[in-house]
Amino acid sequence: MAKRKAVEIYTDGACSGNPGAGGWAAVLLYNGRRKEISGAQADTTNNRMELTAIINGLKMLKEPCRVTVYSDSAYSVEPILKNWIDGWIMRGWRTASKDEVKNVDLWQELLSLMKIHEVRFVKVKGHADNVLNNRCDELARAAIKGLGAPKRNTTVTPITPIPDDI
């Protein structure tokens, strides 16, 4: 079996009001190249935008890859890292306290993509010194402001690879 390509995806979601207008963004890094994507929805929640950013980042990949997803969203990362999602599924998409899991449609889509790719999640501190997480925040907020405006194309910019210690 061929070795899978290693890709890094930084993601963020934002909401103006919660619920309200929301935006999402992802920065994908592979082999010294960078791709930025973003989008927005008129009526959503911050948590939906956080998951949407991850999902859309993974959807950009044209083949199965080894992916490290960096997110400042505990909502998106902890259910995977702490294996809560397995319990949710066993309980018919209910939490340990028997509440319905919110955003089941997005969780199911994420799980489907995780069957294609080897995905590792890393929780980063939001609004801190992580340049690419901050860039995602800028893109997500810009997407909210651009609701109703014509869609822009994504950009691909050559960059220096991210050091392993980030």
SULZI-V757192 format. One record per residue. N is the residue number from 1. RES is the residue in three letters. PHI is phi in whole degrees, -180 to 180 (NA if undefined). Layout:
<<N:RES:PHI> <N:RES:PHI>>
//
This chain:
<<1:MET:NA> <2:ALA:-69> <3:LYS:-69> <4:ARG:-75> <5:LYS:-68> <6:ALA:-94> <7:VAL:-125> <8:GLU:-110> <9:ILE:-129> <10:TYR:-98> <11:THR:-137> <12:ASP:-161> <13:GLY:-127> <14:ALA:-147> <15:CYS:-143> <16:SER:-102> <17:GLY:88> <18:ASN:-143> <19:PRO:-79> <20:GLY:170> <21:ALA:-69> <22:GLY:-133> <23:GLY:-135> <24:TRP:-138> <25:ALA:-155> <26:ALA:-144> <27:VAL:-117> <28:LEU:-103> <29:LEU:-124> <30:TYR:-154> <31:ASN:52> <32:GLY:78> <33:ARG:-113> <34:ARG:-134> <35:LYS:-129> <36:GLU:-112> <37:ILE:-131> <38:SER:-161> <39:GLY:-167> <40:ALA:-150> <41:GLN:-135> <42:ALA:-72> <43:ASP:-136> <44:THR:-157> <45:THR:-125> <46:ASN:-60> <47:ASN:-62> <48:ARG:-63> <49:MET:-69> <50:GLU:-61> <51:LEU:-67> <52:THR:-61> <53:ALA:-61> <54:ILE:-65> <55:ILE:-59> <56:ASN:-68> <57:GLY:-62> <58:LEU:-65> <59:LYS:-67> <60:MET:-71> <61:LEU:-76> <62:LYS:-91> <63:GLU:-152> <64:PRO:-60> <65:CYS:-133> <66:ARG:-91> <67:VAL:-122> <68:THR:-110> <69:VAL:-101> <70:TYR:-107> <71:SER:-144> <72:ASP:-93> <73:SER:-94> <74:ALA:-59> <75:TYR:-57> <76:SER:-86> <77:VAL:-95> <78:GLU:-62> <79:PRO:-59> <80:ILE:-82> <81:LEU:-63> <82:LYS:-101> <83:ASN:59> <84:TRP:-64> <85:ILE:-61> <86:ASP:-63> <87:GLY:-66> <88:TRP:-59> <89:ILE:-65> <90:MET:-61> <91:ARG:-94> <92:GLY:70> <93:TRP:62> <94:ARG:-123> <95:THR:-77> <96:ALA:-60> <97:SER:-91> <98:LYS:74> <99:ASP:-77> <100:GLU:-67> <101:VAL:-71> <102:LYS:-83> <103:ASN:64> <104:VAL:-56> <105:ASP:-57> <106:LEU:-75> <107:TRP:-61> <108:GLN:-66> <109:GLU:-66> <110:LEU:-62> <111:LEU:-60> <112:SER:-62> <113:LEU:-69> <114:MET:-72> <115:LYS:-79> <116:ILE:-86> <117:HIS:-109> <118:GLU:-85> <119:VAL:-114> <120:ARG:-119> <121:PHE:-106> <122:VAL:-129> <123:LYS:-85> <124:VAL:-114> <125:LYS:-77> <126:GLY:-79> <127:HIS:52> <128:ALA:-123> <129:ASP:-100> <130:ASN:-86> <131:VAL:-57> <132:LEU:-75> <133:ASN:-66> <134:ASN:-65> <135:ARG:-64> <136:CYS:-61> <137:ASP:-61> <138:GLU:-60> <139:LEU:-64> <140:ALA:-64> <141:ARG:-68> <142:ALA:-65> <143:ALA:-64> <144:ILE:-62> <145:LYS:-63> <146:GLY:-88> <147:LEU:-55> <148:GLY:90> <149:ALA:-83> <150:PRO:-59> <151:LYS:-70> <152:ARG:-97> <153:ASN:-76> <154:THR:-74> <155:THR:-119> <156:VAL:-121> <157:THR:-126> <158:PRO:-64> <159:ILE:-141> <160:THR:-79> <161:PRO:-57> <162:ILE:-72> <163:PRO:-61> <164:ASP:-64> <165:ASP:-85> <166:ILE:-85>>
//
